[in-house]
């Protein structure tokens, strides 16, 4: 049996529990408001974890360098662009935004998704993060989604959202907004989360600040509203 879903990457730790406890494989799909329907899906018999899947019938997706807009080879990370019958024509009465949202490759009009990802040797697409979410910590690129997925393996963490916060030395640094597990009451401290992270991820990705909350803000579709948390952080800490 297969359980399917989309909207946000399924944490590997949660997907593994589904498989171990219920023998359910999780197959993710991918689409955007601008595509009106899914553009990628995992084959039910061969799903990969934290993976968008492969382009569905009639869809041509590629990876480009977001700076020079040149197509990148398999394995390299860049921006996902998509051409297909479900891709919208443009933003209503916003010609400039429409022009910026599309590029032409091999005579086709591709939509720039704003999502960063890569293609593996089997043609599966993997997402890294939103281009606008990147945290630049002392010149190191930190992708919040990657850190979030790692934190879901922490026995103290129920949910997590990574945002940036200002830092006088690094410019930006990593902040984790965490909902602790109920059974971890009294154990889930800021230092405990940081110490766990230091053992499980590269030093520059480790959250330097941890904020505990009762719940994360979510949209009607269940997505964590990271922009809301980021805006609140920017207002509370406008500069180093």
Rosetta blueprint (number, residue, H / E / L):
1 X L
2 X E
3 X E
4 X E
5 X E
6 X L
7 X L
8 X L
9 X L
10 X L
11 X L
12 X H
13 X H
14 X H
15 X H
16 X H
17 X H
18 X H
19 X H
20 X H
21 X H
22 X H
23 X L
24 X L
25 X E
26 X E
27 X E
28 X E
29 X E
30 X E
31 X L
32 X L
33 X H
34 X H
35 X H
36 X L
37 X L
38 X L
39 X L
40 X E
41 X E
42 X L
43 X L
44 X L
45 X L
46 X L
47 X L
48 X L
49 X L
50 X L
51 X L
52 X L
53 X E
54 X E
55 X E
56 X L
57 X L
58 X L
59 X L
60 X E
61 X E
62 X E
63 X E
64 X E
65 X L
66 X L
67 X L
68 X L
69 X L
70 X L
71 X E
72 X L
73 X L
74 X L
75 X L
76 X L
77 X L
78 X E
79 X E
80 X E
81 X E
82 X E
83 X E
84 X L
85 X L
86 X L
87 X L
88 X L
89 X L
90 X L
91 X L
92 X L
93 X L
94 X L
95 X H
96 X H
97 X H
98 X H
99 X H
100 X H
101 X H
102 X E
103 X E
104 X E
105 X E
106 X L
107 X L
108 X E
109 X E
110 X E
111 X E
112 X E
113 X E
114 X E
115 X E
116 X E
117 X E
118 X E
119 X E
120 X L
121 X L
122 X L
123 X L
124 X L
125 X E
126 X E
127 X E
128 X E
129 X E
130 X E
131 X H
132 X H
133 X H
134 X L
135 X E
136 X E
137 X E
138 X L
139 X L
140 X E
141 X E
142 X E
143 X L
144 X H
145 X H
146 X H
147 X H
148 X H
149 X H
150 X H
151 X H
152 X L
153 X L
154 X L
155 X L
156 X L
157 X E
158 X E
159 X E
160 X E
161 X E
162 X E
163 X E
164 X E
165 X E
166 X E
167 X E
168 X L
169 X L
170 X L
171 X E
172 X E
173 X E
174 X E
175 X E
176 X E
177 X E
178 X E
179 X E
180 X E
181 X L
182 X H
183 X H
184 X H
185 X L
186 X L
187 X L
188 X L
189 X L
190 X H
191 X H
192 X H
193 X H
194 X H
195 X H
196 X H
197 X H
198 X H
199 X H
200 X H
201 X L
202 X L
203 X H
204 X H
205 X H
206 X L
207 X L
208 X L
209 X E
210 X E
211 X E
212 X E
213 X L
214 X L
215 X L
216 X L
217 X L
218 X E
219 X L
220 X L
221 X L
222 X L
223 X L
224 X E
225 X L
226 X H
227 X H
228 X H
229 X H
230 X H
231 X H
232 X H
233 X H
234 X H
235 X H
236 X H
237 X L
238 X L
239 X L
240 X L
